[in-house]
Amino acid sequence: MNIGLITSGGDAPGMNACVRAVVRSAINNDISVYGFYRGYEGILDNDFVKMDASSVGQIIQRGGTILKTARSKRFFEAENRKLAFENLKKNNIDALVVIGGDGSFTGAKLLSSETGMVVVGVPGTIDNDLYGTDFTIGYDTAINTVVEAVDKIRDTAMSHDRVFVVEVMGRDAGFIALRSGIAVGAEAILVPETTTYIEHLLERLQTRRESKSSVIVIVAEGDDFGGAQDVAEAIKNRYANFDVKVTKLGHIQRGGNPSAMDRVLASFLGAGAVEAVLEGKSGIMVGMEHKKVVHVPFEKAIKHHQQIDGNLLKLAEMLSV
Ligand code: F6P
């Protein structure tokens, strides 16, 4: 049996650990693994390499992905998905394992339903926005990166009595903002899943300011009011006496050595994907819920976007007095 393997969409720390787990657990089951470069692009271009146990040596600790990744525009077209299927068959690939996020799984779902290709997904995205897994690979590392950066910002914010508006990643999801915001003791957290009432925020900031020397506002990039710059402008317009600064953390959130949590999760899920293929599963994502490996249809994983935890939002607000 031959498995094709890709990493697709935005890279996430822990993708390499997952590649290693897929390759080594496949070899353990006498299955060969072919890694295609740059996600679906590599399948369309027949750009692949046969992987062995040593080709994934010394990568468990490395960020990024040795298979490289891409957001393939060509894969949006049905005729290209057919071409991908033909390429996979020509190269004797029996099953494809896709490590990626919701965009990659949308492609995976179509490939499997349109062509009958066996496709199994592993959640690899810093956004943690997939239904059917408690955490996605890369999320833990990303929030630790945010926490490390904002702790440093807090030091200087306190010294200068400043307000900092910090923008974190999350085009459609506020999970990074919410967890890291709680961890740094942010005075306010703005997420795309809830409406931002700017008046409410400004009033709260005034009371926070009265009792504290520094204020940190964490804004997910997809917040409905706008990005950190827009929020900072609104604060400056209302309170001319506040010294307001903006920091956009950007792509540092996607890099770095994966945390122990991400390495272990990636190892479980990579091995779980090979097991799922052996069990004849297809059209599913392998997730981890309550410490158990579960199988979730792509349809559900993508559409039933994981809900933001209202209790965590309340907790953050209560603790930031
Ligand atoms: O999907 C992960 C993610 O990091 C989002 O949070 C972010 O909005 C996006 O990728 C950025 O993507 P790119 O690197 O393609 O600009």
Residues whose N, C-alpha, C, O or C-beta is under 5 A from the ligand:
A	BS01	F6P	G10 D127 M169 G170 R171
